Amino acid sequence: MIKNSILNKISAIFFLSLFLLAMFFALLLEHQSDKNLENMKQRQIQSVNYLLVMYRNNVQPKDIEEYFNNFGLKKVASKHLRDSVLANGVVIFQKLSPISRFSSIVYNDRYYLFIDNFESSVLLESQDYKNFNESLWVVFVIALLILLYMYVSIFKSIAPLKTLSSQIRKFASGDLSIECQSESNDEIGEVANEFDRAVKKIRDLINSRQLFLRTIMHELKTPIGKGRIVAEMLEDAIAKKRLVNVFGRLDLLIAEFSKIEQLTSQRYELNLKEYSLLHVIDQAIDLLMLDDQKREDQVHVEGDFDFKVTVDFELMALAIKNLMDNAMKHSLNHRVFVKNSGQRLIIANEGEPLKMAIEEYFQPFVSGSKACGSGLGLGLYIVKNIVEQHGLEIAYAYEEGYHHFSIDFSKGFIA
């Protein structure tokens, strides 16, 4: 769990509230206990003073225990408690009278009244504290239950965020089969349901796109195949070679579109192996499908590329091929230079400075008027995706009238 998560913050607030609630009731209990003890003391004094007045007026209560019960005082029946109170209690005040001696005693936060008439004695316990303590504890328990209910309720409402976060991470990694529908009616439930609807809509759109592209590629393969068969039947060797190359080029483009579609939809799994970079470059040049004369005039390979790299052979060849193809298309002399600096592959061409920032050209469908005649279109978008799939980066520089696109293979280099 994230240390700075909302659940941790809510838990911290709950425990702080619980601590403050306990402190508040502890202080209230102490304050009210002192006040209640003072009230019991006053009632004891009143009961004694009123009894003395009655005796001075020659009026005696019919039942002495019932008399003291009216002042919240009840006789202590337990001999053990009586002995403990008399032995360990603290005398608050005493009052002597002709009829008896009255002593107010505090023991274990309880008030007692001891009456000793020198012939017999009785110990009375004040009862007022019982009702007060019961009421206070009932209020405390109710407040605690309300706080616990609110915490559990909020915790249950926010808990789905963890599941939703996990589902979003899966979706971001390309898993379109996620489900995050919620039956909750709160805001988090609404967010989860809206995200679930968005995922389903995106999944439907992607499936529709894939079906559309696959249908087009399937339908194109049939006429391409038939055209190639017809081309093989031609007697003119030059025309036959040109048509076979054309249909071969179209078939290769269909295969490339399939790989690009899988790559952009994050369904392509890299087949990483060790290859000589020279072999990858040779494959990229072959993909350009240039005749021998154009290949000699337009593609200039300079440097030593006989070192190992860990790449997906077909994808990296496709990326390098797109870099060279774009370089030739947008070069002033239709030439591309393939060089290296250590394990850094450099594709260079002579041309005018770019009209926009290089980041704009890495976007899809940057071409035509937007690129002001030197845009690099969809090619760089494909290259960037392939390079990033390999955990590498593509860099750009414009030096002395030449565009330089480079890929540093040092991370994938194996000596």
Secondary structure, DSSP 8 states (H G I E B T S, - for coil): --TT-HHHHHHHHHHHHHHHHHHHHHHHHHHHHHHHHHHHHHHHHHHHHHHHHHHHTT---S-HHHHHHTTTEEE---HHHHHHHHHH-EEEEEEE-SS-EEEEEEETTEEEEEEE-SS-EEEEEE-HHHHHHHHHHHHHHHHHHHHHHHHHHHHHHHTHHHHHHHHHHHHHTT-----------SHHHHHHHHHHHHHHHHHHHHHHHHHHHHHHHHHHHHHHHHHHHHHHT-S-HHHHHHHHHHHHHHHHHHHHHHHHHHHHTT-----EEEEEHHHHHHHHHHHTT--HHHHHHHEEE-S---SEEEEEHHHHHHHHHHHHHHHHHTSSSS-EEEEEETTEEEEEEE----SS-HHHHTSTT--GGGGTT---HHHHHHHHHHHHHTT--EEEEEETTEEEEEEE-TTTEE-
